[in-house]
Structures are given as C-alpha cells and as structure tokens.
C-alpha cells in the first residue's frame, strides 16, 4: 500500500472558512491602504542571503538560526525571504526618486522556527512601508492605518493594546548601549545563555529577552528614554501628540526594541491581551539607516508587518456575508438541461456568485445548498424541463416560486 505524503513540518493548508478569513484580511488591508495612496508590489520569494545578513543582522536568531539558505548552482548563497521589509528596501534603493514611496504587499515568509499554535515555518504577512521622509506624521499615519485595519476586521479594543517606544538615533543607541552594558556586566553570570552572548555584540537586544531571570535583572536597568537627545525626544513627543489627538490609546514600554538591527526612533507593537510569550500580532518602526546598509543611498523609512495567521485567530466572519452576496445554486437533474440555457447566460452576464450542480437526487441538491450557505436555489428537474419551467427557492425566507423559463428574468427575482 502506498504511503500518504504528509505536509512538510511547520506548514499548513488554508481552505474553507479559514481561506475566507485569509482573503477578508487581505481585502481590508489593501482597501484601507489605497485610501492613503499606497501602491501594491510583489517581490521575489528568493533573495540574496547577504540582503538579510546586512539588514536584519548576522547575530539575530532569524539570520543565524532560522533562515532557509543554500548554495545555488551559480555559487551564490540565496535564501527564502524571512521577512519583507529588507526586500522592499532593496527595491527602494534602486527605484526611489523623490517624495514618498508608499508600498504595500503580502505573501509567504519562511523561518525554521519550532512550530506551535499560530507559528509556522511558512507563514504569511501583510506589509506596509513608507520610504523617503523622516516625519512624525508619517510614523503616526502607519500606526493609524494599523488601528483602522483592526477596527475594520472587528478586533475589539479590549482584545489588544498598542505599545510604543523611541530607540532614538544611532548616536543615542551607541551611548545607551554603553550604559546598559556597564549595568548588565555586573549580572553577567546570572543572565541567560543567549543574553550573555548578546552582551558584547548587541546589548540592546537583551531588552527583548523573554527569560524570567533576564526580566528581573532588567527591572532596574537604565532606560533608553534617559539617554535620548533633545531632537529625538521632540520627535517622539510629536508622534505621541498625534496619537493622543486622534484618540489612539497607547502604552510606553521602555523595553520595546524590536528584534531586528535596523530600527531607530519610533518602534511600536500591537499585542493581544493574552498572557503568553508570543503575543505580538503587528509590529514595526522607523528604519532610517536600513537602505544605507545595502546601498550607497541614504533614504529614511518606516513600516510594519502583521502575521495573517495571527489575525485570523482574532476574527470571526458572520454567516450574513454569504447571504448579502446573493449566492446561487443552479441545480439540474440532467446535463443536457444546460445546453443553450438562457438562465445560465443570465447568471454569467449578471456575474452572481454561483455554482452549477448536476444530480438526479433532488433532496441531495437541497441539502448541499443548505450546508454551503447558498441564498437561492434555481432548479430544473425532469418535470420542470418537460413543462419548460424553473423553480426558484429563497433559502433564507423559505419561499418557492415556479416560472416559465422563456419569461424568467433573474435580476427581477433575486433581491
């Protein structure tokens, strides 16, 4: 007996009701972003490995442990993209001209993580990037779009919270890293193994640690807000003022640094209110030095990404959606009844959401319509065909009528 081929570990199929959620999220995302004049883009799934080594950082878990990379036939190291921002930065480095380059995209990303609920090795993200200007308003606009998306998806405010922080300029970060390292060195042997390895290479990333011992040590650590320049403080205060003016509730979190090396100034994260280690659902920030890491150009930018699978866990779609779509099942008892059928031509012309089924079993056809949330069923059985008639049943109101096929106008009866 042949062995069934199973899914690759850490991957999943999306279908049925889950696929409806998936498409609903993408549709809402693109609709909102286009109101703010963002343009769609699709970048390759395959990229040069060096793109992420330079931008995300060689010491990050993503690059050092999780990235799917391999030697290509042309002796070049390439990889499956672990995130989208670096790819969009690569595009901007070659294509940016002036003003704001406003980009949106969605697609699969790949990281070899330990699979768990809501966390896959192939997962999907929506991404938004605003490249070309350093402005508190641009930072605010992207957070606003995230809030509008949550509202349109029906994710209630009591289900999530917005955390924000300022990482300051690169100069601020260097000064702060020195003070943080000086403080943490006193507790080096008590730090987790991974935090000990980060102490010399990138002490700021220890702030992102989920280890309970590290969290306890960090309680009295110096805060980055104490080491920001006046310019950085003013920038962050303006972002907060815009959020307050527009009644977007937020919490300042001095330990929010985001796990990637390219962030500066505004960092933000929407988290679920659940008490668990992995509760981020949408996150991003400003990356003014990112593009200069991969090119000779110095172009500021800000953006965020959200995991579609995580958003899917937070939303529910109501059955009324399919009813409002006027979903029609056109059922006939014999294949020949479809030949030169004027009703079928009307369905095509009016572009109704529909399905055609052929079956001798009328009861089976009605059962299929009920199970699959059809709004109406159009039926031509043997008797109807002989008498040149068609039955229309409204499955919501349980009304049923019979019409002469030659006189039946679908647009007048489907309301």
Number of C-alpha atoms within 10 A of each C-alpha: 3 4 5 6 6 6 9 9 12 17 14 12 8 12 10 9 10 16 13 14 22 18 13 15 22 16 11 15 24 19 13 16 21 14 9 12 11 20 14 14 12 13 15 10 16 13 19 15 20 17 19 23 17 16 23 24 18 15 16 17 15 22 21 11 13 16 22 17 16 13 11 10 7 6 8 12 14 17 21 20 25 26 22 25 24 21 22 21 26 18 14 19 19 10 10 15 10 10 9 17 18 21 21 22 22 22 17 18 18 22 23 16 16 11 14 9 8 14 17 20 23 19 20 20 21 20 23 28 25 22 26 20 18 19 16 20 15 19 26 20 17 21 25 16 17 22 18 16 19 21 12 14 20 13 16 12 14 8 11 18 15 21 18 24 23 28 28 27 19 15 12 19 18 15 13 23 21 13 17 21 20 15 16 22 14 10 13 16 10 14 22 17 11 11 23 18 15 17 20 12 11 16 21 26 20 26 20 16 17 12 15 11 12 19 17 11 15 19 10 9 17 18 17 22 16 11 20 22 14 10 11 19 16 13 19 22 14 16 21 21 13 17 18 12 8 11 9 14 13 16 11 13 16 17 22 19 27 21 18 15 20 20 26 24 26 25 26 25 26 22 17 20 13 11 7 8 8 12 15 19 18 23 22 27 28 29 24 22 20 27 24 15 16 19 13 9 15 15 21 20 28 28 23 24 24 21 21 23 21 20 19 20 12 16 16 14 15 8 9 10 11 15 16 10 13 16 21 25 25 22 24 25 21 15 11 10 15 18 8 9 11 14 18 15 12 15 17 12 9 10 9 15 15 19 14 12 16 18 14 14 11 16 9 10 20 17 10 14 21 14 8 11 18 23 24 25 23 21 23 24 22 15 11 18 16 9 11 13 19 21 17 21 19 18 18 12 9 8 10 13 11 14 14 13 18 11 8 16 14 15 11 7 10 14 8
